[in-house]
Amino acid sequence: MGRKAAGCGLGVILAVVLVISFVGWALSFLGGQAPIRQMRPVPVDMPPARGAAVPAIDVHAPGRTADKLTFWADPLAAEIGVSSAAIRAYANAELIAQDAWPTCNLSWNTLAGLGYVETRHGTYSGTLFNSRQIDENGYVLPPILGPALDGSPGFAEIRDTDGGRLDTDTEYDRAVGPMQFIPTSWERFGLDANGDWVADPNQIDDAALSAANLLCQGRDLSVPEQWQEAILSYNRSNQYVINVRNAAASYALGQPAS
């Protein structure tokens, strides 16, 4: 036992020495600077600045047009800490909005601000180690269902409106998908964006375009008051507006939201 214990102690010491040596070696390549990214201060302007310009694509082409933005979205995804699938969806929605509602002036990073606050871009699961994923076809797996809107503290009471078709709940409605639409809102604003002719709140392209549809209803989002009104139409909370603005402004700076 004594020799085994001594061996373990030596192993720990050697491991510590190796770690210290590695850190010293790494720092020698960084001019003595720790490899910690310095985030820029987030502006409080409203609306937030526009994010990186989206390259033009043919949004009327058949199929999933968001995929045409992969070359642009992949490096940006690594920079701002958002999946490429989500960025492509938001950018695709911006381009469709430019075509469909040219006076709306919607930016992809405003949609990304909403997506961050609502579900962390479709990855939120409520636990640290079991985050959701967006699959290769843009579907959030497993699907996101919000709490039952049963009138409990902090929640409105909305009795079932869709027979559980979207939210699987036949007693109360629930918010569905990465952009968290309740069934009645989806019925009004839901649109197809991935070219399969089905508007699905669990598909990130569809959800992003449908959020754009909601925000752009008779609004010019380059006007501060109308941008704020649009975000409030999503959630009647001033703190919600601030949270969305901060996330969108961070993405405009090319850095993760926090």
C-alpha positions as CSV (number, residue, x, y, z in Angstrom):
1,M,0.0,0.0,0.0
2,G,2.8,2.4,0.9
3,R,4.6,2.0,-2.5
4,K,1.3,2.3,-4.4
5,A,0.4,5.4,-2.6
6,A,3.8,6.9,-3.3
7,G,3.5,6.1,-6.9
8,C,0.2,7.9,-7.1
9,G,1.7,11.0,-5.5
10,L,4.5,11.1,-8.0
11,G,2.1,10.8,-10.8
12,V,0.1,13.8,-9.6
13,I,3.3,15.8,-9.2
14,L,4.4,14.9,-12.7
15,A,1.0,15.8,-14.1
16,V,1.1,19.2,-12.5
17,V,4.6,19.8,-13.8
18,L,3.5,18.9,-17.3
19,V,0.4,21.1,-17.1
20,I,2.6,24.1,-16.0
21,S,5.1,23.4,-18.7
22,F,2.4,23.2,-21.4
23,V,0.8,26.5,-20.2
24,G,4.2,28.2,-20.2
25,W,4.9,26.9,-23.7
26,A,1.5,28.0,-25.0
27,L,1.9,31.5,-23.5
28,S,5.3,31.8,-25.2
29,F,3.4,31.8,-28.5
30,L,0.9,34.3,-27.3
31,G,3.3,37.0,-26.1
32,G,2.4,36.2,-22.6
33,Q,-1.4,36.8,-23.2
34,A,-3.8,34.2,-22.0
35,P,-6.0,32.8,-24.8
36,I,-9.2,34.6,-23.6
37,R,-11.3,36.4,-26.1
38,Q,-12.0,40.0,-25.1
39,M,-15.6,40.9,-25.9
40,R,-16.3,44.4,-27.1
41,P,-18.9,46.5,-25.2
42,V,-22.4,46.0,-26.5
43,P,-24.0,49.2,-27.8
44,V,-27.4,50.2,-26.4
45,D,-28.7,51.6,-29.7
46,M,-32.2,50.6,-30.8
47,P,-32.5,49.2,-33.3
48,P,-29.2,47.4,-33.0
49,A,-26.7,47.7,-35.9
50,R,-27.1,45.3,-38.8
51,G,-25.0,42.2,-38.7
52,A,-22.7,41.1,-41.5
53,A,-24.1,41.6,-45.0
54,V,-25.9,38.6,-46.4
55,P,-24.8,37.6,-49.9
56,A,-27.6,37.7,-52.5
57,I,-29.1,34.3,-53.5
58,D,-32.2,33.4,-55.4
59,V,-34.7,32.9,-52.7
60,H,-37.3,31.8,-55.3
61,A,-35.2,28.8,-56.3
62,P,-36.7,25.4,-55.5
63,G,-35.7,23.5,-52.4
64,R,-34.0,24.7,-49.3
65,T,-32.5,28.0,-50.3
66,A,-30.9,28.6,-46.9
67,D,-28.3,25.9,-47.9
68,K,-27.0,28.3,-50.5
69,L,-25.7,30.4,-47.7
70,T,-23.5,27.7,-46.1
71,F,-20.2,29.2,-47.4
72,W,-21.1,32.5,-45.7
73,A,-22.6,31.1,-42.5
74,D,-19.9,28.5,-41.6
75,P,-17.1,31.0,-40.6
76,L,-19.6,33.3,-39.0
77,A,-21.0,30.5,-36.9
78,A,-17.5,29.9,-35.4
79,E,-17.1,33.6,-34.7
80,I,-20.4,34.2,-32.9
81,G,-21.1,30.8,-31.4
82,V,-24.3,30.0,-33.2
83,S,-24.9,27.0,-35.4
84,S,-24.5,27.5,-39.1
85,A,-28.0,26.0,-39.6
86,A,-29.5,28.7,-37.4
87,I,-27.5,31.5,-39.1
88,R,-28.5,30.3,-42.5
89,A,-32.2,30.3,-41.5
90,Y,-32.1,33.9,-40.1
91,A,-30.2,35.2,-43.2
92,N,-32.5,33.4,-45.6
93,A,-35.4,35.0,-43.8
94,E,-33.8,38.4,-44.1
95,L,-33.5,38.0,-47.9
96,I,-37.0,36.7,-48.3
97,A,-38.3,39.7,-46.2
98,Q,-36.4,42.1,-48.4
99,D,-38.2,40.6,-51.4
100,A,-41.7,40.2,-49.8
101,W,-41.8,43.2,-47.4
102,P,-39.2,45.6,-48.8
103,T,-40.0,48.5,-46.4
104,C,-39.5,46.3,-43.3
105,N,-35.7,46.5,-43.2
106,L,-35.3,43.4,-41.1
107,S,-31.8,42.2,-40.3
108,W,-30.8,38.6,-39.6
109,N,-29.3,39.4,-36.3
110,T,-32.6,40.7,-35.0
111,L,-34.0,37.3,-35.7
112,A,-30.9,35.8,-34.1
113,G,-31.5,38.0,-31.0
114,L,-35.0,36.5,-30.7
115,G,-33.7,33.0,-31.3
116,Y,-31.1,33.4,-28.6
117,V,-33.5,34.6,-26.0
118,E,-36.3,32.1,-26.9
119,T,-34.4,28.8,-27.1
120,R,-30.7,29.5,-27.6
121,H,-31.3,28.9,-31.3
122,G,-33.1,25.6,-30.8
123,T,-30.5,24.1,-28.5
124,Y,-32.1,24.8,-25.1
125,S,-33.1,21.7,-23.1
126,G,-33.1,22.9,-19.5
127,T,-30.1,20.7,-18.7
128,L,-26.4,21.2,-19.1
129,F,-25.5,17.9,-20.9
130,N,-28.5,17.2,-23.1
131,S,-28.8,20.1,-25.4
132,R,-31.0,19.8,-28.5
133,Q,-29.5,19.8,-32.0
134,I,-30.6,21.0,-35.4
135,D,-30.4,18.1,-37.8
136,E,-29.1,18.3,-41.4
137,N,-32.6,19.1,-42.6
138,G,-33.1,22.0,-40.2
139,Y,-35.4,20.2,-37.7
140,V,-34.8,20.7,-34.0
141,L,-34.5,17.3,-32.3
142,P,-36.1,16.6,-30.0
143,P,-38.9,19.2,-30.7
144,I,-39.2,22.0,-28.3
145,L,-42.5,22.4,-26.4
146,G,-43.0,25.2,-23.9
147,P,-44.9,24.8,-20.6
148,A,-48.6,24.3,-20.7
149,L,-50.4,27.7,-20.8
150,D,-52.6,26.8,-18.0
151,G,-52.8,30.1,-16.1
152,S,-50.3,29.0,-13.4
153,P,-48.1,31.9,-12.0
154,G,-46.3,33.6,-14.8
155,F,-48.3,32.0,-17.6
156,A,-51.5,33.0,-19.5
157,E,-54.3,30.6,-19.7
158,I,-54.9,29.5,-23.3
159,R,-57.1,26.5,-23.8
160,D,-56.2,24.1,-26.6
161,T,-56.9,25.6,-30.0
162,D,-55.4,23.0,-32.4
163,G,-56.5,19.7,-31.0
164,G,-52.8,19.1,-30.0
165,R,-51.8,18.9,-33.7
166,L,-48.7,21.2,-33.2
167,D,-48.0,21.0,-29.5
168,T,-49.3,17.5,-28.6
169,D,-51.5,19.0,-25.8
170,T,-55.3,18.7,-26.2
171,E,-56.0,20.6,-23.0
172,Y,-53.9,23.7,-23.2
173,D,-51.8,25.4,-25.8
174,R,-48.0,25.4,-25.6
175,A,-45.3,27.4,-27.5
176,V,-43.6,25.3,-30.1
177,G,-40.2,25.2,-31.9
178,P,-37.0,27.2,-31.8
179,M,-38.9,30.5,-32.2
180,Q,-41.7,29.5,-29.7
181,F,-44.9,30.0,-31.6
182,I,-48.2,29.2,-29.9
183,P,-50.6,27.4,-32.3
184,T,-52.9,30.5,-32.9
185,S,-49.9,32.6,-33.8
186,W,-48.5,29.9,-36.1
187,E,-51.9,29.7,-37.8
188,R,-51.6,33.4,-38.6
189,F,-47.9,33.8,-39.3
190,G,-46.5,30.4,-40.2
191,L,-44.8,30.2,-43.5
192,D,-42.8,27.6,-45.5
193,A,-39.1,28.5,-46.1
194,N,-37.4,25.2,-46.8
195,G,-39.3,24.4,-50.0
196,D,-41.3,21.4,-48.9
197,W,-44.6,23.3,-49.0
198,V,-45.3,22.6,-45.3
199,A,-45.0,25.3,-42.6
200,D,-43.5,23.5,-39.6
201,P,-42.6,25.4,-36.4
202,N,-40.0,22.8,-35.5
203,Q,-38.0,23.5,-38.7
204,I,-35.6,26.4,-38.3
205,D,-36.0,27.9,-41.7
206,D,-39.8,28.0,-41.4
207,A,-39.6,29.2,-37.9
208,A,-37.2,32.1,-38.7
209,L,-39.3,33.3,-41.7
210,S,-42.5,33.1,-39.7
211,A,-40.9,35.2,-37.0
212,A,-39.9,37.7,-39.8
213,N,-43.5,37.7,-40.9
214,L,-44.7,38.5,-37.4
215,L,-42.2,41.3,-37.0
216,C,-42.7,42.9,-40.4
217,Q,-46.5,43.4,-40.1
218,G,-46.8,47.0,-41.3
219,R,-43.5,48.0,-39.7
220,D,-40.2,49.6,-40.6
221,L,-37.7,48.0,-38.3
222,S,-35.1,50.7,-39.0
223,V,-37.3,53.1,-36.9
224,P,-36.4,52.7,-33.2
225,E,-40.0,52.8,-32.0
226,Q,-41.2,50.3,-34.6
227,W,-38.4,47.9,-33.9
228,Q,-39.2,48.1,-30.2
229,E,-42.9,47.6,-31.0
230,A,-42.1,44.6,-33.1
231,I,-40.1,42.9,-30.3
232,L,-42.9,43.7,-27.8
233,S,-45.4,42.0,-30.2
234,Y,-43.4,38.8,-29.5
235,N,-43.3,39.3,-25.8
236,R,-44.8,42.2,-23.8
237,S,-41.8,42.8,-21.6
238,N,-39.3,45.7,-21.6
239,Q,-36.6,43.4,-20.2
240,Y,-37.3,41.0,-23.1
241,V,-36.7,43.9,-25.6
242,I,-33.4,44.7,-23.9
243,N,-32.3,41.0,-23.9
244,V,-33.1,40.7,-27.6
245,R,-31.4,44.0,-28.4
246,N,-28.2,43.0,-26.5
247,A,-28.0,39.6,-28.3
248,A,-28.6,41.2,-31.7
249,A,-26.0,43.9,-31.0
250,S,-23.4,41.4,-30.0
251,Y,-23.9,39.4,-33.2
252,A,-23.5,42.7,-35.1
253,L,-20.1,43.0,-33.5
254,G,-19.2,39.5,-34.6
255,Q,-19.1,38.1,-31.1
256,P,-21.3,35.7,-29.1
257,A,-24.2,36.9,-27.1
258,S,-24.0,36.7,-23.3
